Amino acid sequence: MSTVPALFRGLVDDAALFPPGNAPMARAVAGHRHHRAAPYADLVGRFLCRDTRVGELTNALGVEDRFRLGLIADAGAHEVALTVAALRHGAGGAITVEAVEIPLAHDDDLLASVAVTAHVVPNVTTYLEIPRAPGWLDAVAACGAARAGAKLRTGGLVAGAFPTEREVADFITACVEHGVPFKCTAGLHHAVRHTAPDTGFEYHGFLNILVATSEAGAGGDVAGAVAERDGRLLAKACATVDAGSTRAAFIGYGSCSVAEPIEDLAALGLLDPDLLAHLPAASEEHA
């Protein structure tokens, strides 16, 4: 029996290669290998890698490694399709590409971009990262029509990378309304919405996203869930969330730290604290 509740299974994609962690490939691969063998493995989703670094990844894998990959388009939609095709013929079973994530440009016609990009990579789940530009919520609806997923960037290295509470609530509501499975990326290391003391950035919390998704499905207070800063209230709300429908909508998010979400869930009583003993040393995850 899994030690991870259904609401959190596969929630955290391993983005160790990405900012602000920026782990070297060998360390990121070793870390993911550790996570997949740990008692909390069910919480960990795919290993995320830019398509331009796939050669590094394949060179770093051991003969026994079997990685489920989320491929991030770095060189363009058509280039990531070529990378997927090459992996299917040359990875020797070590890598299974389960999803591709493709950013749409801010200056494009978003509706046209969705139509063109949604099916560039055949037979692989595609998430289109939608910029917060005019017409972006219409682009969410277009993802539904194209049977593609959507992706929201929820943070970054500058204040402008963080969407407002209202924008996050509107995105979640649109995804649920149009039946669009969605992912988030960046800035969701921690469970609860908070202000970073060193930068003043307003960070969203992954529990906020989970509860807000549940509220959207029930016609409830999505904005209130996004804005909530009391972890105890969010943890209590999780007890009434339907894991199946909520996670069918909110697929998960990428985090350069796997340890931090586990630590937060344990602190809130949502995960067995004994799992903390199985985390890699902080120096191993962040170096």
Secondary structure as UniProt FT lines:
FT   HELIX           6..8
FT   TURN            9..10
FT   STRAND          12..14
FT   TURN            16..17
FT   TURN            19..21
FT   HELIX           25..37
FT   TURN            39..40
FT   HELIX           41..43
FT   STRAND          44..50
FT   HELIX           51..53
FT   HELIX           54..60
FT   TURN            63..64
FT   STRAND          67..72
FT   HELIX           77..90
FT   TURN            92..93
FT   STRAND          95..103
FT   TURN            106..107
FT   HELIX           110..117
FT   TURN            118..119
FT   TURN            122..123
FT   STRAND          125..129
FT   TURN            134..135
FT   HELIX           136..146
FT   STRAND          149..153
FT   HELIX           159..161
FT   HELIX           165..177
FT   TURN            178..179
FT   STRAND          182..185
FT   STRAND          194..195
FT   TURN            197..199
FT   STRAND          202..203
FT   HELIX           206..218
FT   HELIX           222..227
FT   HELIX           231..238
FT   TURN            239..240
FT   HELIX           243..249
FT   STRAND          250..255
FT   HELIX           259..267
FT   TURN            268..269
FT   HELIX           273..278
FT   HELIX           282..286
//
